[in-house]
Amino acid sequence: MIDNNKRKSLKGYELKILSSMLNDLNLIPEIAGVFSEDSFSDNHRELFIKICELGKNQKDSTLLIDDLCKLNITNWKYRELQKLKDVGKSFTKDDVKSAVKYLLNASLPFEQDKNLLSTVNQNNGHIKLVNARELQTMELKPINWVIKDLLPEGLLILAGRPKIGKSFLALNMSLAIANGGHALGYFRANKNSVLYIPYEDNYRRLQDRINRMLAEEHYKEAPSNLFIPKDCDFPKMTIEGIDSLGKILDDNNDIKLVVLDTLGRSIVRSNKRNANQFQDEYDFLSVIQKIALQRHISILLVHHTTKMRYEDVFDQVLGTTGLTASPDSLMLLSKDSNKEFSLAITGRDIEEKEYTLKFQNCIWIIEGEKGKTTTPEREEIISLFLQQNRPLKTKEIAEYLGKTETNVCNMLKKIPEIVKVKYGEYVLNTK
């Protein structure tokens, strides 16, 4: 719904569109497909709805006005309708397109690409097709990996519980990309510029975090290709924010990662009654995704998870399934009951995996793929089971390793090959 403070300046554009619909009935289905009823003010909304309904089956504008008069629409008698039609006789196609574009931008901040009227006029109503054989022979660019096997080009969401360390993780990856080398001590990061948009932070906090991270990584100076908006101030991702982002990317074509921290602060929620939250979230992310794919960059949105636990960990992402359906990749940072951290990843261009990691001095470090992490203790435990070739009790294993039974129990839980057969007794599953 359009802000009431802007409504007065928009009524002229609404009238211009309504007038053009009365003059050219061929425009009615096109304009009806572009706007919802909430795009128009109270005085014009009912007229817009009725023109759309009756105009589909009407070929004469005079007869359409007669039909509208029979409905007794408030403030729209025959004289007013005829006057509205007469005003529009002098409108050019460019006048109509300009009015449509202006009203669209005001009422649908995330849907710049839904200007169907302009699209139809540019393409003369025809959509070009490509056949499978043409597609087969096309020379296409390979996927651009910002961080190999972790951050491909496209839209990504990094989710986790509040204060778990998502912003640290995003900043760790940003510094790794800006410096080049290894990200999280595990993945290869290609050196590129980064735009980090901290909606919830300030200079002081960012300066402290960056200095502590660089000290841990033994860097003396921060990279000059990691960019932050001045005063950490950036508009929300309405038309203004998307336009600002586009201009920055145009001026800095070496930026390959954009971080929006957080998604909740960057999006503007609809205040429409009976709004479809799924569609709103999906449409918003689709616009951001299109920017990423067209420019072959990664856009990372930092987001939250719910308190609920689900069989599929990615169902924990806060919001509707529209938030998990649109992105190209998802990352979920979590902590289990033993206070062990894990990072689960999945996506259209990335293999689904889960990694164990630790947080140390402001740095996230990947320890290995979950279930495949090799440590001396793990090797010793498996070797012991192979030697004994029988079920073992935690007390036996503890004595062999020189550790407490509590520590042994925690270690056994992390080895998928070890199966608990009864209380305090385990067996090695060799199948």
C-alpha angles and dihedrals in degrees: 000000000000117000110260091229089064096042097091093057090049100051091081090057091047091054091048091054093046090048093051090051091055091049099044113032090187088071094059099083091043095051092040088058092051102048136048121212089256089066090075131067122250094263093053103030098084092046091050091050093049094046088053093048099045099032094064091071099031126090100179121066093205091056089046090056090049090053091049092051091056089061093061093222110194112266092358111102126156094274094051093046093049091048090050090052093048092053091058097053090088095049118114124212088255090055091054094045090050092051092047092049093048095049092044092053091050098047104032108041095174099041108071089138093059094079090122094167093061092044093052092049093048095049096036088237093298126122116203118230132210120204125223094252091055090049090050093057098043118118103228129183115252119246112286108232113202088182112015113247092357114055115031122173114282137056118325134182122208108196135180144134118295113279094008091121106267094140091050089051092049092048091046090056092044093054091045091054093045091050097035122223125082129352119214087355090283116060128063112245120203111223110251140135120274134205111208115190109192106192092174102038140069138212095269096053094043093047091052093048095046093048092050092047093048092048090054090050091046096243117145098198135035115244116264091217096065104093130198126184113257111270086002086275119145130153121249116264096272119119089290094053095043091048091049091049091050092052092050091051091047091053094042108038091168091071106109101166128050118185121198107194104213127013091202092059095044099052127075111218120223116251094198118128112250090010116178102238093189092055093043092052093043093049093048093051091044090060092050091045091053090055090052096047096044091051095038092235136124120249112193120198116197111214144162135254130219126252090244121100119223135186088241105053092209090064085073091075107117115249136029125324085263086081093056098036099060105046120088093221138018130204123189122194113199144162124219130214090274090057091248116145126225136181117210119194133187137158151138094276100027134072115248109250142150125219134195115226143170134217114228128167094339091312127111112214124192110224095189146288111316111258091016100064108127119210130163090248092052091050091048092051094049091045090052092053091048092051096047095038092201141082113292132206123228090243091059093048092046092053091048093050096036092237136121120268090243092058091046091052091053091049093049091054089061095054109081092195091063113083126193110230097178140339110316094356130100140180134201113246105214096175 
